[in-house]
C-alpha cells in the first residue's frame, strides 16, 4: 500500500516547485484504467512559466532526450509533444513525458500518462504516468523532476520537499542517473522466461499478481489460481525436481529405461577422478553433482592436468559438497530440447561463446565489442548474456595456445568455452523443424520418466536431424526450471512461442482462470449488501471470500480484522486458494488511494451516492464522488452485469458508462410510481428487481425477459424489521438483482434472504437490536447525513412503542463543517436527548470542535441545549446514554468501535447512582 505525504496548504506562487504527495495506482482508478504512478506537484512560481516562456528550455530538453520526438501526446502523431513544448505546456506535463521516456530508455517501454490540475488548489497538478514495475516508475518520476529542474534557469530552479518524498542523489548527472535506473530495471524487471509467461497470461486476460520482489507469480484468482516461479509451476513435482537436481541419479534412472546417456561415476577426491577418467578413457567431462547453468562444467578433458583443473572448478561450484561427476564426453553439437506437458515444443542448438578475429584487436577487445550488443545483459535479464572472462575461458584458450591478449587472424573463429550455455555468453540457433523423430521421442520419454511438467533436456548429437542411436550421442542432463530465452529470441532462426503451451497446461482451453467477483460500492449500505450476497451465495455451496468494514472473511471465518474495504484486503481474498467467489465491498478511500485490486468484475453495483467525504482528495462535489464510484460499473466485463439504483439520479447517469448488461433495482415498483426509463427497460426484457407497495414494506418482484416473478415479501426478510427499515429493503433489492445476474436459483435467493437477520453476529454494526435491559438499544453505523436520515425513518416507525428516543452520535472530523452541522440538525429531528462524542481520530480538527459543531446544528434544529450532552470518548458517551435510558425507551448508538461498543451494551448493568452522574462527569 502506498504511503502518501500530506498536503499542507495552498502555497505562494513565488515559491519553488514542491512535491506534495507520491502514490501508486495499482489497478483501474479515478483517472484511468491503466496503473499509474501519481505525483502531486505544486508548481509554485513555475505556474506562471509554461515551457515556451522559459528561454532555451525546450532545446536543452530535446538535446538531452531527443527520443521525446516519438511522443505524439494529444496530437497523436510523431513530434506532437515537441510541438506542445514549443507552443507552451506546463512543467508537470513535461515531467510526465520525461518519466515515460526514461523508463523506455532504461528498458521498460511505457507510453500512457496524464497530468490534471487539482480542484481548488491553483498551480497544483497530479502528474501521472504508466509503469511496468512501481519501484522503477517511482524512481523514473524522481529522476524526471531532477532532470526538468536541472534545465531551468537559476531563478526558477528548486524542488522543495523532494528529500522527504524521494532521496536526493546530489547534483544532477543524466548519464549516472539513467544508469542507476537501468540497474533498478535489471533488479526488479522479470527475466525473459517469466516475462513471456506473464505476457501470454495477460493476452488471455488471466489476472497476474506478483507475490515477491523476484519471480514468484500468481496467475488467476481464488481456487482457479496457479503459481509460477520462472518455468517452475505449481504442478511441478518436488520429487521430480530433486531427481533432476541429482545428475547421477537422473542418469541412472534414464539408463535403466533405455535412454542413451554417458557412462560415468561420482567421485569425492581428485585422485579418484584421475583413476575413473583412465577407466572411462579420455576425453571426459567433470561437473558438480547438483550444478546448473553450466557452472563448474568442464568438457572435452584430454589430459590429467586438464582433469585436475576441471575437478577444482566443479568443486568450487559444488555448494560445499565434494560429490563430483566424471563421465564420458559425447562428441557432437550441444542442443537444448524443451518438453512441456509431455510434448516437444522447441529445439535450439547452443553455440559456445566465441569471437571472430580481425587481425587488429585482441581477444579481450573483441569480447568487449561483442558485449556492447544491446541484446546482451547481466545474468538472465536479456535474451543473451555478456561474455565474462574467468578461469574457464583462460584455461580453454590455453588449450589452443592463446590468451586474452592474443590477436586472432582475420576471420579466425576463437571459441572461448567448451560449454555452450547462454548463461556463459553462448548463442542459439533454432533447430525445432530439424530434429529426428527418434531424438524427439527420446527427449519426450526422458521428461516423462523423471516426471517434470516442464523440462530442459541437454542433448548432444553430431547431427540433430539423424538418430543418435545411429550417430552416437544422447542426453547429458535434464533440467527443471529451464530458461526460455534461447527459444524466444534465438540468434538464428524463427522465435518459438514456448509460453503458450505452459499457459495451455495450467489453464486448459474452456476452463476458468478467475473466480467471479461481486464488486459493491455506494455511500451507504455496502456492508449490508456484501453480507446479504455472501449469505445467499453460501446457500449455493460456494466458499465465499468477503471484504467489509469489519474485516476479511473466508467461508464465514474472520481472517483479518479491521476496515477491509480497500484493495489490499481484496487481494487477500483473491489470493486465497480456497475461495470460489469474491464479494468485495469497495470504498471511495481505497479507489482514490491506489485504485481497484482487480481489472474487471462479473457483477458490479452502485447502491447510491450522497454527500459524504466531500472536500477530501480532490473530491469536492457529488458529481466528483459519483465519478469515483462509477468506476465499479465501468470495469464490469462485457459478459457481466452492472446493477444500478433507479431511484438515484446520479446512479441513473452512470448507465451510459456501465459495462456488461444493465440491471436496475428500485423501491418505486408500483404502476403509478415506476420511472419511465425503468418501465421501458422491463418492457424490453431487461433485468430489474423492484419493491411493489403492500403490507409490511411491500413485495419484492423480479422482472426479466417479459416475465414477472415474486421473489419475497419485504417483511419476510428479518433485516427489514417487518418492512420498517426501508433502506434494508433497497439493500435486499440490490442483493437479489446481483444474485439473479449470477444465475443463482430463485429458491436459493429466497432461502438466503429469509435467513438474513440484523444480528451482531450476522451483520455487525448494522441495525443490531439488544433488548435485555428493559429498553431497546439499536446499534447502527449511520455515519453521514443520508445514513442518519434513513435510520431516522426506522426510529419514527418505532416511536409509538416508546416514551422517548435517545441517540449517541458522532461524525469524522475530516468532513466539511456544513456536513457536521447538518448531522446535528438531522439528529435534533429524530431524538429527544442527544449524546455527542468525538471520533477517536480527530482528523485535523481540535479537540471538542466536532462536538460543538454537532451541538450547534442540533440547537438550530430545535433541540433543547440542556438535552444535548458533549462527552468526548465513545465509551463514556455510550455509558452515559445507557444510564440515561429508562425502561420503555429507545436508545440508538452509532459506533466507531463496533465490537467494543456492542460488548459494552451487552455487559451494561445499572448502578445505584444517579443516571446523570456519569453524563455530568
N, C-alpha and C positions, 0 to 999 in steps of 0.2 A: 504494500500500500504506500502510495506516495506521501511524503511529508511536505507540507506547504508552509512557506514563510508568510506570516500575516501581513496584510496591507495596513499601513498605519494611518495615513491621512493624505488628502489632496496636496500635492507638492507645488511649490512655486515654479513658474515657467523659467525662472532664472537659474534653477539648479541643474546639475548634470543628470544624464540618463541614469536610471536606477532600476535594478531587478527587484520586483516586489514578491513574486511567487514563482515557483517552478513545480510543475506537476506532470504526471504522465497519464494519458487516457489509454487504457489497455484494451478497450473494446469500443463499440459504437457509442457515440456521445452527443452532446448538445449541438456541436458544430459540424460533425461529420460522422460517417460510419467507419472511417479509417482511423486506426490508432495513431495518436499524435503525442509528441512532447509539447507541453504548453509552458511558455514563459510570459508572465505578466510583466510588461515593461513600461515604466514611466519614462517618456522621452524627455521630460523636463524642458530645458531650453531648446532642445532639438525639435520640439513640436513646431517651432517657427522656421525650421530649416529642412525642407524636403531636399532630396538629392540634387535637384537642379540649382539649388541656391547655395550649394557648398562647392566652391571653386575647386576643380580638379578631382573631386571625389569619385565620380563615375569612371574617369580614365584610370585612376590609380586602382580602383577595384577591378576593372577589366584586365589591367596589366597583371594583377595578382591572380585572378581567376578567369582566364579567357574562356574557359568552358561554360561560363554562365550564358554564353551566346546560345546554348542549346535550350535554354528555358523559354518556353512560349508564354508563360504567365497568362493573364486574362485574354491576351490577344491570340493565344492558341496557335502560334506559329514561331518558328525558329527566329531568335532575335527579339522576340516580343518583350522579354524582361528588360533587355538593354534599352529598348525604346521607352519603356516605362521609366527607367532610370533617368534618361535624358529629358523626358517630359516633366519629371519630378514625382517622386514617391517617397513615403516616409521611411525612416531608418528601421523601424520594426519590420516592415515588409522586406527591406533589404536583408536584414538578419535572417528572416525565414528562408530566402532563396540561398543565402550563403550556407546555412546549416544543411540544407538539402544537398548542395553541391559538394560540401566537404565529405559527407557520408559516401557519396558516389565516388569521389576521388580516393577514399580510403578502402573501397572495395565492396560497399553495400549500396546498391543503386536504389534510391527512393525519389519520388517525384511530386508527391502531393503535399500541399500546405495551405494555410490560411492565416491572415492577420486581420483581426477585428478589434474595433475600438470598444472599450468597456463603458457601459452606460453609466452616466453620472460622474465619470472621472475623466475630465478633459486631459488629453495628452497621454492617457494610459491605454495600452493595447495588449491583447492576447496574441502573442506570436506563436503560431502552431505549425508543426511540420511532422511528416511521417518518419518512421524509424524502422529498422529491421530488428534491432535489439535496443531496449530502452537505455542501457548504460552507454551504448555508442551514441544514441540520439542525444542524451543529456550532455555528453562531452562535446558533441558537434555543436550544440547550442551555445555552450560556454565559449568555444573557440570562435564561433561566428561573431559573438558580441565583442570578443577581444580584437578580432580582425577588423570589424567595422570601426570600432573605437580607434584603432591604430591609424586609420586613414583620415580621421577627422583633423581639422586644424586645432591648434593648441587651445584656443578659446572655447571650443565646443567639446573637447575631449574629456573623458572621465566616466566611470561607471561605479556609482555608489552601491554598496551592499553586495557587490559581486563576490567578495570574500566570504560573505555569510551564506550565500546560496551555493557558490562554487568555490573551489580552491583556486586562488590566483597562482599563476605559474611564472611570475617575473615579467620582464619586458617581452613584448610580443615578437616571436620569431616564427614566421609562417612555416618554413620547412620543418623546423623542430616540432611544432605543434601538430602538423599533419602527420609526421612520423609517429608521434605519440598516439594519435587517433588510429592510425593503421595498426599499431601494436594492440590497441584495445579491440579492434576488429578481429585481429588474429586470436585474441584471448577468448572472446565471447561469441564470435560467429560460429555457426555449425560447420563442421567439416563436410567435404563433398558427399560422403555416404549419407550422413544424417540429413543434409540439406535436400538431397534428391528424394528421400522418403517423405520429408515434410512437404516438399513441393507437390509430390504426387497425391498426398493426402488432401492438401488444400485444393488441388484441382478437382477432387471428388467431393469437396465440401465436407470433409471429415474434420471435426474440431481438433486442433493441435494445442497442447499445453506443455510448456517447458517446465520440468519439475526440479531442475537444479541448474547450476551455472555451466554444466558441461553438456552432455548429450542425452540425458535421461528424458524421454519424451512420452507423454500420454497422447495417444490417438483415440478419438472418440470420447464418449462420456458415459458415466454410470456403469451399468452392468455390461455394456457393449464395448467398453474401452479395451485397448491393447496398449502395451508399453514396448518401447524400443530403446536401446542404447546403441547407437550406430547400427550395425546389422545383427546385433543380438536382439531377439524378440522375447516377449513373454511366453512364447511357445517353445523357445529353445530349451532343451532338456539339460539340466545341470550335469547329469551323469555323462551326457554326450560331450559337453564342454570339457569335463575332466578327462575323458578319454582322449579327445583331440589335443589337450594340453600335455599329454604324456606321449611323446613321439614314438618311443619304443613300444608302448602298449598299443598305440594305433597301428603301427606297422605289423605287430604280431597278429592283431585282430584281422587286418586286411589280408595278410599272408594266409591265415587259416581259412579264409573264404575265397582263395584263388585269385586275389588281386596282385598283379605284379608290383613288388616293392624291392628295394635294395636290401641285400643281406647286411647285417650289422650287429653291434653289441654295445652295451653300456659299460663304460669304464670309470674308475674313480681316481686314477693317477696316470701320469704321463708315460711311465714305463709300460703299464698295461696297454695304453693306447698304441705305443710303438709295436708291441708284441701282436696285438689284434690286427693292426694295419698290415703287418707282414703276412699274417694268416689270410686276410681278405684279399691281399695283393693291391698294390698301388695301381692307379690313383684312388684316393679315398676322400671322404668328407668328414669334417668334425663339426659338431653343433651341440648347444645345450639341450638337455632332455626336454625342457619345457619352454624354450625360447619362442619368439615370434618376430615378424617383420624382418627376417633375415639377420637379426642381431646375433653376433657371435658365430656366424656360419662361415666356414672356410671350405671351399670346394676345389676339386682338381689337385689335391695334395699328392705330390710325386716323390717326396723325399722325407727322411726322418726329421730334418731341420724344419721343413715346412710343417710337418705334423706337430712338432713341439710348439711352433708359433700358433697353429690352429687350436691346439688344446688350451693354451693360455688365453686366447681370445674367447673361446667358448666358456672357459671358467669365469672370465670377467663378467659375462652376461648371465651366469647361472644362478643369480639371486641367492648366493650363499651356499648353494648345493654344489657337490663335486661330481654329480652324475653327468657324464659327457658321452654323447653318441659318436662312435666311429663306424662308418658304413661305406658300402661300395659307392663309387661315383658313376652315375649313369651319364653316358655321353649323349649329347643332343641339345636341343633348344628348350629353354625354360618357358613353360606355359602356365597360366592360371585359368582354371576352369571353374566357373561359378554355377553351382547347383542350388536351386531354390525349390522347396516343396517337392523334392524328388524329380525335378525336371532340369535338364541342362539349359541354361539361359544364355551364357556368353563364354567365349574363349578369347584370351589375349596372350600373345607371345610377348614375353618380357625381355627387353634388351638391356644388358648391363650398362651402367653409366659409362660414357665414353666421350672423347673429344676427337676432332679431326684437325690434324696439323696444317699449318700454312707456311712452314719454313721460317717464320719470323718470331712467333710468340712461344713462350714456354708452356708446358702443360698446365702449370698453375694459372698463368694468364688466360689460357684457353678455357679453363674451368670457370674463372671469374666472368668471362664473357658469356658462357652458357648460362650461368646463374642469373644474368640480367634479364633472361626471358621472363616476362610478367606472369607467365603461367606457372612459374616455379615459386615455391614459398617454403616456409619452415614447416617441418613435420607434414601433417596431412591437411593443412589449411587450404591448399590449392591442388590443381589437378596433377602437378608434378612437384617433386621435392628438389631443393637446391642440393648440388653435389658437395659433400663435405669431405675434405681431405683428412683421413685418420690413419691409424696404423695399418688397417686392412688395405687401403689404397696404396700406401707406401710399400707394403710387403708384396702386393700383387705386381706393382711396377718393377720392383727389384727382380722378379722372376724373368722379366724381359730386359734386364739391364738398364732400366730407366729410373729417373727420379722426377719430382715435380718441377725441377729446374731444366729438365731436358727439353730440347726444341725439336718436335717431330717434323719429318719431311712433309712437303705439301701433299695433301690428300691422304696422309697416313692416318688410319683409324687407331687410336690408342684406347684400349679397354681399360677402365680404371678399377673394376672389381670383377671377381668371378661370379658373384651373385647378381641377380637381375631385379631385385626388389625395387619397387617405385620409391619406397621409403629411404633408399640409399642413393636416389638420383637416377634410377633406371627409367626407361621409356617403354611404351606398349604399342603393339600392333594388333589390330583386331583379326582373329582367325576363326570367328564363330562359324562362318559358312564353309570352312575347310576341314573341320575335324572329321576323322573317320568314325563310322558308326561303332566300331569296336571300342575305340578310345572313349567315345561319349558314354557307352554303356558301362565301361569300367569306372568312370568318374561317378556316374549316377548311382551305381551299386555301392561304391565306397561311401558316399554320403549316407545312403540308407543303412549300411552296416554300422557305421558309427552312430547314426540316429540324429544327425543335425538337420534342422529345417533349412538353414542357410549355410552352405559350406563352400570354402575356397580351397580348391584342390591344386596343389603344385605338381605338375605333370611334366616329365621330361620325355621328349620324343625327338629323334632326328628329323622326322617329317610328320607333322600332326595329321596330315591327310592320309597317312598309312598306319596300319595297325601296329601297335608296339609289340604285339605277340609275334610279329614278323621282324620288325626292325630293332627290337630291344628298347628298353626304357620302361617307364611306369610311374607310379605315384611315389613321390619322395616325402610329401607332407600333406596333411589335411587340417585345415584351419577353421576354427569357429570365428565369428565376427570378421569376415573378410572385408577388405575395403573395396568400394565400387569404382573408385575414380579412374582406374585403367580402362574400365568398360564405358564409363560415362563420357570420357573425353580421351580416347586413345591418340597417341601421336600420329598414327597412320590408321586409316580405315574408318568405317562408319561408327558413330556412337551407338551404344545399345541402351535401350530403356530397361534397366535392371531393377528400377524401383517399382515399376508396375506389378510384376509378379509377386513381390513381397506384400504389397498392399492387397493384391488379389487373395493371397493366402490368409492374411489377417482379417480381411473383410470380404468374404465371398460375395460375388455379384448377387444382388437381390436381398442381401442381409442388411441389418441396421448397424450404424456406427454411433448413433447418439440416442440418448433417452429422450422422450417427449419432455418439453419444457413448457410449464404454465407460468407466464410472467404477469405479475399483478402490481398495478400502481394506482394512485389516486390520493387525494388529500386525506380522506377518511375511509375506513372500512377495509384497508388492505389486510391487516392481520386476521380479521374475522373471516374474510373471503378465503384467504390462504388456508385457514384451518378447516373451513367448510369443505373446500375442494379436497383437502387431504382426507377428511372423513369419508367422503363419497368414494374416492379412489381406493382407499383401504378396503372398501367393500368389494372391489373387483379382484382382490387378492394381490394387488401390486404393493411392492415395497416403496414407500413414498419418502423422498427427501424434501424437507420443508425448511425454508428460512423465514424468520419472523422477528418481530421486535423483542421476543422473549428468548430467542436462541435458534440454533440449528437442530433439527430433529431428523433422525433416520429411523423409519419404521416405528415412529412413536417414541423413540428413546432420545433424550436430550444429549447431544454430543458436544455442543459448545453453547455456553450461556451468554446472555447479554444481547444488546441490539444487533441483530444479524440480518439487516436489510440491505447490506451493501454487496459489492462484487466479491470481496474476499470470502464472505460467508457462502455466496452462491457457488464459488469454486470448490468449497468443502463438499457440497452436495454433488457437484458434477464430477468430482474426483473419486467419490465413494463407489467402489465396485459392486456394492450390494443394491444400489438404487435403481429402481425400474422407471420411476417418473419423478421429475424435479418440479416442485411447486415453489416459486421464488417470489417472495414479497420484495419489491424493488422500490426503494425510497428515492426521493429527489436528491438527497445529500450524496449518496454513492454515485449517482449518474453524473452529478456535477464534479465530483472529486476525481473519478477515474473511469467513468463510462460503465457500460454493461460488462458482465462476465461472460456473455455469450454473444455470438454473432447474429443469431436469429432464434425465434421461438416457434412452438407449434400453436399455442394459444396465448394471446396477449389481451389483457383487459385494462382499460382506464375507467375507474369507478366514478370519479367526479373530480372537479377542480374548483377549489375555493381558496380564499385568501389565507395563506399560511406561509411562513418563511420568506415573505417578500422583503426586499431590501438586502438580501444576502446573496453573495456570489454572483452579482450582476443580474439577479432576477428581481426586477422592480415592479412588474405588473402581472396581472392574471394571465395575460396573453403570453408573457415570458414563461410563466410557470406551466401553462398548457403546452408550450413548445417543448419543454423538458420532458413532460410526462408522455407526450405523443410519441416519443422515441420507442416506447414499449409496443405500440401497434405498427409503427413504421418498420420495425425489424421482424415482424411476423413473416415466416417463409411463405412462398407462393401457394403451397398446399395447406397452409394453416388457416387459422381463424382469428380475426380481430373482433373483440367484444367491446361495445361502447354503450354508454348511458344515454339513452334517447331523451332523457329529461334534463340533461345538462347541455346548454348551448355550446360551451367550449368543447365538450366531447363530440358533439354533432359535427363541429367544424373539422375534427380530426379524420373524419371518414374518407376524405379525398386523399389523405396520405397513408391510410392504413393498408397493410399488406394482407395477402390472402383473401378469403371470402369475408364478408361482413355479417356480424350478428349483433342484434340490439337487445337491451333489456330496459324495461320501463315499469314504473308504478302506475302509469296512466293508460291502462289497457281497456278501459270502458269505451263503449261505442261513441260517446259524446266527448271524450277527452283525449283519445289517441291522436298524436300528431299526424299530419297528412303524410309526411315522408315515411313514417313508420307503417302506416296503413298500406302505402304503395309497396313498400319492401315486402310486407306479408303477402300481398296480392301477387307479387312476382315470384313467390315461393321461397323467399329468404327465411333465415332462421331468426326467430325472436322469442323472448320469454317475457311475459308481461303479467302484472297483477291486475286482475279484474275486480271491481268493487264487490263487497259482500260482507258477511258476518265475520267478526274477529280477524280483520285485516284483509279479507277477500280471498280470492283463489288465484294461484299461480298457474298460468297456462302457457303451453308451448305451441308455437306455430312453425311449420316447415313444410315445404313442397305442397302447399294448399291444404294441409291437414291441421286441425286444432285438437290438442290433447290436454286434458287437465293433468298437471303434474302433482300438485299437493295443495291442500288448504293452508294458507299462510299461518293460521293459528295453530296448525298441527306441528309446526316447527318450534320446538321449545324455546329457541333463542329469540323468538319474536315476542315472548311474554303474552301469548294469546292474541297476537296481532297488534299490540300496543307499540312495540318497537319498530316503527316504520322503516328506520334505517337498516334494520336487520332483514326486513322483507326485501328491500332493494339488494342487500348483500346476497340474500338467497337467490334472487332472480339472476344476478351476475354469475353466481356459482353454478346454477343449473345450466345457464347458457354455455359456460365453459365446458362443463362435463358432456353436454349434448354434442358440442363441437368435436369432442374427442371420442364420440360414438359410445359413450357409456350408456348401457340399457336404462330405460326409464324406471324400471322397477328398482334397480340398484340405486338410482338417484333418490327415489322416494325413501328408500330404507336409510340411506345416509343422512338425508336432511331431517327425517323424523327422529333420528337419534342424536342430532347435534344440539347440545344444550350450552347455555352461557354459564357453565360452572367454571370455577377457577382451574380445575384440572383439565378441562377441555378447551377453554378459551380464556386464558388468564388475562385479567385486566380489562375485559370487555363484558360489561353488563353482568358482573358476578354478584349474586344475591346471597346475603347472610341474614338469617332470621332467628338467631338463638339467644338474643339478649333482651327480648321483649319489644324490640323495634326492628325495622328493616334497614339494612345497610346495602347500598349498591355501590360496587367498585367499578369505575369505568374510566378509561384513558381518554377522556374528552379534553384535548389539549389545544383546541383552537375554537374560533367563534362558530364555525359550521358544526363541529362536533358537539359543542355545548348546546347549541340551538336544538339539534336532533335529540340530545339527551333530555332537554327541557320538555320536549313533547311527551316523553315517557313519564316524566315527573307529573306533568299536568294530567295525564291519563290516570295516574295513581292518586291524585290529591284527595279525591273524595273518600279514600280509605284512611287518610292520615290527618292528624291535627295540624302538624307543621312539617315543613321540609327544610333541612339544613344542608349546607354544602361546604366542602373543603376543596379549594381550588388554587391553582397557580398557572403560570404560563412562562415558558422560557424567556430569559432576558434578552435574547437576540432578536425578538420580534419588534416590530415598529411600535412607537409609543401609542399611535392611534389604535393598533390592534390590541394592545394590552388594556387600554381604557375601554374599548368596545367589549372585551371579555367581561369586565366588571359590570358594564351596563346590562349585558345579557343575563348575567348571574342574578342581578337585582330583580329581574322579572320572573325568576324561577324560584328563588329561595327566600324563606322568612329570616334566616340567620346565616351569616357567611363567616367562614374562617379562611382568610387568605394567607398563603405561605409563600416561601421563595423556593425556586428550583435550586438543587444542590450546587449547580454551577451557575454563577451569576451571569456568565456570557457577556461580559463587557459593561454591565451596569453596577452601580454602587449598591452596597448592602441596604436593603429596605426600600429601594427605589421601585421595584416591581410591585411590591405590596401597596405602596402609596398610590401608584397609578391605578391598580385594580380598585382600591377603595374610592379614588376619585370617580372612576366610572360607575361604581355601584351607587354612590350617592347621587350622581347625575341621573341614574336610572331609577331613583326613588327609594333606595334602601335607607333605613334609619341609621345614622352614624353609630349609635350605641349597639346596633345589631351586626356591626362589621368588626371582626377581630383580626388583628395582624399578629401572627405567630410565625417566626422565621423558619423553624425546622418542620420538616414533613412529619416526623414522629410526634412533635409537640402539638402541631395543629390537629392531627388526627386524634390524638389523645384528648385534647380539649373538646373537640366536636363529639366524640363518643360519650364523654361525661355530660355534655350539654343536651344530648338526645334522650328524651324520655319515652316511656312505653307509649306505643300508639303513634310514634313519629317516624319520619323517613329521613335517613342520612345518606347523602351522595358524597363519595370520596373520589377525587380524580388524582391518581397517584403518579409519582415518578418511579419510585421503587415499588413495583407492582407486588412482588413476592413478599417483601418485608412488610408492606402495609397490610396485605391480606392476613399475614400471620399475626400482626398487631390486632386486627379486628377479631380474629378467631380467639385470641387469648385475653381479650378485654374482660376485666372484672371491675364493677363499680365499687370504689372505696366508700367509706362512710363520710368522707369530706364533702364539702360543697362542690357542686359541679362547676362553679365558676372559678374555683381556686386556681386550677392549672391554667385556665384561659387568662386569668389576670397576670399570672407569672409570665 
